[in-house]
Amino acid sequence: MKVKMSAFDLTKVRFMMMTILMVVLLLLSSSFETCFCAREGNHLKVDNKKTTPSIINKKVKENGGGRRKLSKFIGSTYTRSIPDETMAANSATFNVLDFGAKGDGHTDDTKAFEAAWAAACKMEASTMVVPSGSVFFLGPISFSGPDCQPNIVFQLDGKIIAPTSSGAWRSGLLQWLDFSQLKGITVRGKGIIDGQGSVWWNDSPTYNPTDDSTVSNSENTITRKLSAKMPGTKPTALRFYGSNGVTVTGITIQNSPQTHLKFDDCTSIQVSDFTASSPGDSPNTDGIHLQNSQDVLIYGSTLACGDDCVSIQTGCSNVYIHNVNCGPGHGISIGGLGKDNTKACVSNITVRDVTMHNTMTGVRIKTWQGGSGSVKQVMFSNIQVSEVKTPIMIDQYYCDKSKCQNETSAVHVSDINYMNIRGTYTEQPAHFACSDSLPCTGVSLATINLTPSQNSMQPFCWEAYGELKTATVPRIACLQTGTPSKSRVQSNSDSC
């Protein structure tokens, strides 16, 4: 039986179908929106910059402000929670090319570097980039930081060169690249800092060293570039002053006018995979110079220079040096200390797993007469020497000129330990020249095996007290046992 529908009934059916369709669409729309919101809640937005510093700051406080733990945190938990593109958008990177640097090796890029630093300085954990493939001509510059945010990275992948014109240098300038008063500063990369020091070395009328006798300059090694005389004071290539949490890794400093890398009044220092490179006859070119600095770690580095590979001066403590190649140069030295009747204090120094080739000394302590203070708690161990003039030395009659005045006071040298020092020497295996008024005490030697590569002198001892814990080669029979008389013990006023 067929049922006929009126026009009114057809209209009613169409309306009901339209209503049902609209309800379905509304339900689908609500479900889609709920899904979208749920997905959105599982992603960090690009503009979430307000939350990122608070996360870092919280972690810094938990770790006592230590930079090493902060870096570990940023490299793991923090980065995994943020997509790569978001991290890139949030990072503060300042490329010197974006601030007008040319990088052609001729144009003065100093102002561009100053502008890039000024921008990076305002943001915590920012990175200033010196890109690879460019050579940047840079005059004396200070990257100062009393008002800078902490944990700035100076990413050096290109090459920086110093001016060779006397007009570019102010008289009495002590450093070329200077980082001062910073908290958590890292200089890293595979780049090169070239001090172009030959113009300074040749303009020195004499060697005029800070610690050793004249070394002649070879014209075959050092080529004179200028007729105009350079200023009398030669600058350090890279200095850090008054800073905490300093890291230098990966970079090379070559041909410095004077010291390559210097730390003054700094704490928590780490140097690794660092190269210092200058000719062996370049005057005063210490590899690394430490002064008034504590908690220092130096390792995995190669130091070739015309002076001490590492120089440890007054005010230094808790210094650990290991796995370092030294040579040419003057070895690793503590001092000179006590110059001009000053008080010097050095303690808790460890030098181990070091190789030295063609150096003037191996491990050395040197003090001027007339000083006061002390050097104590020193360990030299696992030192391999090759063609070294004098591998083991304490010199308390140090003098950087032809004659120095005799003095009665002295820096007290005590608790000095030599263990497993082996290899070849060219002049004398050991030289202990201690003070008449204040002898060296607590000098111990164990597993010493040193053979001459040519005719040589016997070991020398003067007012040196200690013990041979094992037989030595050669036999160092001149070391006195016991302790000196009480009348020759340092007074409390002169001690550290």
C-alpha positions in Angstrom: 0.0 0.0 0.0 1.4 3.3 -1.0 1.4 6.3 1.4 1.2 9.7 -0.2 2.9 12.6 1.6 1.5 16.0 1.4 3.7 19.0 0.6 3.5 20.0 4.3 4.9 16.6 5.4 7.9 16.9 3.0 8.8 20.3 4.3 8.6 19.0 7.9 11.0 16.0 7.0 13.5 18.3 5.3 13.6 20.6 8.4 14.2 17.6 10.8 17.0 16.4 8.6 18.6 19.8 8.5 18.4 20.0 12.3 20.0 16.7 12.8 22.8 17.7 10.4 23.5 20.9 12.3 23.7 19.0 15.6 26.2 16.6 14.1 28.3 19.4 12.8 28.2 21.2 16.2 29.3 18.0 17.9 32.2 17.5 15.5 33.3 21.1 15.9 33.4 20.8 19.7 35.4 17.6 19.5 37.9 19.1 17.1 38.3 22.2 19.3 38.9 20.0 22.4 41.5 18.0 20.6 43.3 21.0 19.3 43.4 22.6 22.7 44.7 19.4 24.3 47.5 19.3 21.6 48.2 22.9 22.1 48.7 22.5 25.8 51.5 19.9 25.1 53.7 22.3 23.2 55.8 25.3 24.3 55.1 28.5 22.5 57.9 30.5 20.8 57.1 33.5 22.9 57.5 31.7 26.3 60.7 33.7 27.1 59.3 34.8 30.4 59.4 31.3 31.8 62.9 30.2 30.5 65.1 32.4 32.7 63.2 31.5 35.8 63.9 27.8 35.2 67.6 28.5 34.7 67.8 30.7 37.8 66.1 28.1 39.9 68.7 25.5 38.9 71.5 27.9 39.5 70.4 28.5 43.1 70.0 24.7 43.6 73.6 24.2 42.4 75.1 27.0 44.4 75.6 29.2 41.4 78.1 26.8 39.9 78.6 27.2 36.1 79.6 23.6 35.4 76.4 22.2 36.8 74.4 24.9 35.0 76.0 23.9 31.7 75.2 20.2 32.3 71.6 21.1 33.0 71.2 23.2 29.9 72.7 20.5 27.8 70.3 17.8 28.9 67.0 18.3 30.6 66.4 21.9 29.4 67.1 21.3 25.7 65.1 18.1 25.5 61.9 19.8 26.6 62.1 22.4 23.8 61.9 21.8 20.0 65.0 22.8 18.1 63.3 25.6 16.2 62.0 27.0 19.5 65.4 26.8 21.1 66.9 28.7 18.2 64.2 31.4 18.4 64.8 31.8 22.1 68.6 31.8 22.1 70.5 35.1 22.3 73.3 35.0 19.7 75.2 38.0 18.6 77.3 37.6 15.4 80.0 40.3 15.0 79.2 40.4 11.3 75.7 41.7 12.1 77.3 44.6 13.9 79.4 45.8 11.0 82.5 43.7 11.3 84.1 43.1 7.9 86.4 40.2 8.7 88.8 41.0 5.8 92.0 41.2 7.8 92.5 44.9 7.0 89.5 46.9 8.2 89.5 47.8 11.9 86.7 45.7 13.5 87.2 47.0 17.0 84.0 49.0 17.2 81.9 46.2 15.8 83.2 43.9 18.5 82.4 46.5 21.1 78.9 46.8 19.8 78.3 43.0 19.7 79.7 42.7 23.3 77.5 45.5 24.5 74.4 43.6 23.2 75.5 40.2 24.5 76.4 41.7 27.9 72.7 42.5 28.5 71.4 39.0 28.3 72.2 36.0 30.5 73.8 33.0 28.9 74.1 34.8 25.6 76.7 34.0 22.9 78.9 36.4 21.0 80.0 34.7 17.8 83.3 35.3 15.9 82.6 33.2 12.8 85.0 30.9 10.9 86.3 31.8 7.5 87.1 35.4 8.4 90.1 37.3 9.8 89.2 40.2 12.1 91.7 43.0 12.6 91.2 44.1 16.3 92.9 46.9 18.3 93.1 46.8 22.1 89.7 46.1 23.5 88.1 45.6 26.9 85.2 43.2 27.4 84.3 44.5 30.8 81.5 43.2 33.0 80.5 44.8 36.3 77.1 45.3 34.8 77.0 42.3 32.5 74.7 39.3 32.9 76.4 36.0 33.9 77.4 33.0 31.8 78.3 34.7 28.5 80.0 32.6 25.8 82.6 34.1 23.5 82.5 31.7 20.6 85.7 32.1 18.6 85.9 30.1 15.4 87.5 32.7 13.1 90.9 34.4 13.4 91.7 37.6 15.3 94.9 39.5 14.5 96.6 42.4 16.3 97.8 45.7 14.8 101.4 45.9 13.8 101.5 49.7 13.7 103.0 51.5 16.7 100.3 54.2 16.4 97.6 51.6 17.3 99.0 51.0 20.8 98.9 53.3 23.7 102.1 53.6 25.7 102.0 51.4 28.9 99.1 49.3 27.7 99.4 45.9 29.5 96.9 43.8 27.5 95.4 43.5 24.1 92.1 41.5 24.7 90.9 42.0 28.2 87.9 40.3 30.0 87.3 41.8 33.4 84.9 41.5 36.3 82.7 38.8 34.8 80.7 35.8 36.3 80.7 32.7 34.3 82.6 33.7 31.1 83.6 31.1 28.5 85.9 31.6 25.6 85.7 28.6 23.3 86.0 27.4 19.7 88.6 26.4 17.2 89.7 29.9 16.3 93.1 31.6 16.5 94.3 34.8 18.3 97.4 36.0 16.6 99.4 38.7 18.4 101.8 39.2 15.5 104.5 39.6 18.2 107.6 39.7 16.1 107.4 43.5 15.8 107.6 43.7 19.6 110.3 41.1 20.1 112.6 42.8 17.6 112.1 46.3 19.1 113.3 45.2 22.5 116.8 46.6 22.9 117.6 43.6 25.1 115.8 40.5 26.1 114.8 42.2 29.4 113.1 39.1 30.8 110.9 38.9 33.8 112.8 35.9 35.1 115.7 34.6 33.1 118.9 35.5 31.3 119.1 37.0 27.8 118.1 34.9 24.9 119.2 36.2 21.5 116.6 36.7 18.7 117.2 34.8 15.6 116.7 36.8 12.4 115.8 33.5 10.7 112.9 33.0 13.1 111.7 36.5 13.7 111.2 38.9 10.8 111.1 42.6 11.5 108.1 44.2 10.0 108.3 47.8 11.1 110.8 50.6 11.3 108.8 52.6 13.8 109.6 51.6 17.4 106.8 49.9 19.3 105.9 51.0 22.9 108.3 49.8 25.6 105.6 47.8 27.4 104.6 44.6 25.6 100.9 43.6 26.0 99.5 40.2 27.1 97.4 38.7 24.3 94.4 37.6 26.4 93.8 38.5 30.0 91.1 37.7 32.5 90.8 39.9 35.6 88.6 39.8 38.7 86.3 37.1 37.3 84.7 34.0 38.7 84.0 30.8 36.7 86.3 31.3 33.7 86.6 28.6 31.0 89.0 28.7 28.1 88.8 25.7 25.7 89.8 24.8 22.2 91.4 28.1 21.1 94.9 28.8 19.9 96.9 31.9 20.8 100.1 32.4 18.8 102.9 34.9 18.5 101.9 36.9 21.6 103.9 40.1 22.2 104.3 38.9 25.8 102.3 36.4 27.9 99.7 34.4 25.8 97.0 33.8 28.5 96.9 35.5 31.9 94.6 35.1 34.9 94.8 37.8 37.6 92.6 37.8 40.7 90.3 35.1 39.3 88.6 32.0 40.9 87.3 28.7 39.5 89.3 28.6 36.3 89.4 25.8 33.7 91.7 25.6 30.7 91.5 22.7 28.3 92.5 21.8 24.8 94.4 25.1 24.6 97.4 25.9 22.5 100.0 28.6 23.0 102.5 28.8 20.2 105.5 31.2 19.8 109.2 30.6 18.9 111.5 29.4 21.7 113.5 32.6 21.4 110.6 35.0 21.7 111.1 37.0 24.9 108.7 37.0 27.9 106.1 34.9 26.1 104.7 32.8 29.0 102.1 30.3 27.9 99.8 30.6 30.9 100.4 33.1 33.7 98.5 32.7 37.0 98.5 35.5 39.7 96.3 35.9 42.8 94.0 33.1 41.5 92.6 30.1 43.1 90.9 26.8 42.2 92.6 26.3 38.8 92.4 23.3 36.5 94.7 23.2 33.4 94.8 20.0 31.3 95.0 18.6 27.7 96.9 21.6 26.4 100.1 22.2 24.4 102.3 25.1 25.3 105.3 26.2 23.2 106.8 29.6 24.0 109.9 31.6 24.9 109.4 31.6 28.7 107.6 29.6 31.3 105.0 27.2 29.8 103.0 27.8 33.0 104.0 30.5 35.5 102.4 30.4 39.0 102.8 33.6 41.0 101.9 34.9 44.4 98.4 34.5 45.7 97.8 31.2 43.9 96.4 28.1 45.6 94.6 24.9 44.7 96.1 24.7 41.2 96.0 21.3 39.4 97.9 20.9 36.1 97.9 17.6 34.2 98.3 16.1 30.7 100.2 19.1 29.3 102.9 19.2 26.7 105.5 21.8 27.3 108.3 22.9 25.0 110.1 24.8 23.8 110.1 27.1 26.8 111.4 27.4 30.4 109.3 24.6 31.9 106.6 24.9 34.6 107.6 27.4 37.3 106.4 28.6 40.7 107.7 32.2 40.9 109.7 34.3 40.9 108.4 35.2 44.3 109.4 37.9 46.8 110.8 40.5 44.4 111.5 43.9 46.0 111.1 42.5 49.6 107.4 41.5 49.0 105.5 38.8 50.7 104.4 35.8 48.6 102.0 33.0 49.4 101.6 29.9 47.2 100.1 26.6 48.3 98.5 23.3 47.2 100.0 23.0 43.7 99.9 19.7 41.7 101.7 19.2 38.4 101.4 15.7 37.0 101.4 13.7 33.7 103.4 16.3 31.9 105.9 16.0 29.0 108.7 18.5 28.5 111.0 18.7 25.5 113.9 21.1 24.9 113.1 23.3 27.8 115.4 25.3 30.1 114.1 23.7 33.3 111.5 21.1 34.0 109.7 21.8 37.3 111.0 24.8 39.1 110.5 27.0 42.2 112.3 30.4 42.1 112.4 33.2 44.7 114.3 36.4 45.1 116.3 37.1 48.1 114.7 39.5 50.6 111.1 38.3 50.3 108.9 36.7 52.8 105.9 34.3 52.9 105.9 30.7 51.8 105.6 28.0 49.1 104.2 24.8 50.5 102.3 21.6 49.7 103.6 21.1 46.1 103.5 17.8 44.2 105.4 17.2 40.9 104.7 13.7 39.6 104.9 11.7 36.4 107.0 14.1 34.6 108.7 13.0 31.3 111.6 15.1 30.2 113.6 15.1 27.0 116.7 17.2 26.4 115.9 19.5 29.3 118.7 21.6 30.7 117.8 21.1 34.5 114.7 18.9 35.1 114.4 19.7 38.9 115.2 23.1 40.4 114.7 25.2 43.5 116.5 28.5 43.2 116.2 30.9 46.1 118.9 33.2 44.7 117.0 34.1 41.6 118.2 37.2 39.8 117.2 38.7 36.5 120.3 40.8 36.0 124.0 40.4 36.3 124.1 41.0 40.1 121.6 41.2 42.9 122.1 42.3 46.5 122.4 39.6 49.2 119.4 39.6 51.6 118.8 37.6 54.8 115.0 37.2 54.6 113.5 34.7 52.2 110.3 33.0 51.1 110.1 29.7 53.0 110.0 26.6 50.7 108.6 23.5 52.4 106.7 20.2 51.7 107.9 19.9 48.1 107.5 16.4 46.6 109.0 15.0 43.4 107.8 11.6 42.2 108.5 9.6 39.1 110.5 12.1 37.1 112.3 10.5 34.3 114.1 11.2 31.0 117.2 13.0 29.7 118.9 16.2 30.7 121.7 18.3 29.1 123.3 20.1 32.1 122.3 19.1 35.6 119.7 16.6 36.9 118.7 18.5 40.1 119.6 21.9 41.6 118.5 22.9 45.1 119.9 26.3 46.0 118.0 27.2 49.2 118.3 30.2 51.5 121.1 30.5 54.0 118.8 32.1 56.5 115.7 29.9 55.8 116.5 26.5 54.3 114.1 24.4 52.3 112.4 21.7 54.4 110.4 18.7 53.6 111.9 18.1 50.2 111.2 14.5 49.2 112.2 12.5 46.1 111.0 9.1 44.8 111.5 7.2 41.6 113.8 9.7 40.0 115.5 8.4 36.8 117.4 11.0 34.9 120.2 10.3 32.4 122.5 12.8 30.7 122.4 13.2 27.0 125.9 14.8 27.1 128.6 15.6 29.6 126.9 17.1 32.7 127.3 18.3 36.2 126.4 16.4 39.4 123.3 17.2 41.5 123.7 20.3 43.6 122.2 21.0 47.1 122.6 23.9 49.4 120.6 24.2 52.7 118.1 21.7 51.4 116.5 19.3 53.9 114.3 16.3 53.2 114.5 12.6 52.3 115.1 10.2 49.5 112.1 7.8 49.6 113.7 5.6 47.0 117.0 5.3 45.3 117.5 7.9 42.6 119.3 7.9 39.3 121.7 9.7 39.6 122.2 9.5 43.3 121.2 12.8 45.0 123.3 12.3 48.1 123.6 16.0 48.8 120.1 16.3 50.3 120.4 16.7 54.0 118.2 14.7 56.3 116.3 16.1 59.3 115.4 19.7 59.9 117.4 22.9 60.3 118.1 24.5 63.7 115.2 26.4 65.4 117.1 29.7 65.0 116.5 29.4 61.3 112.7 28.8 61.3 110.5 31.5 59.8 108.8 33.9 62.2 105.0 34.2 62.4 105.1 37.7 61.0 106.7 36.5 57.8 104.6 33.4 57.3 101.4 33.2 55.3 
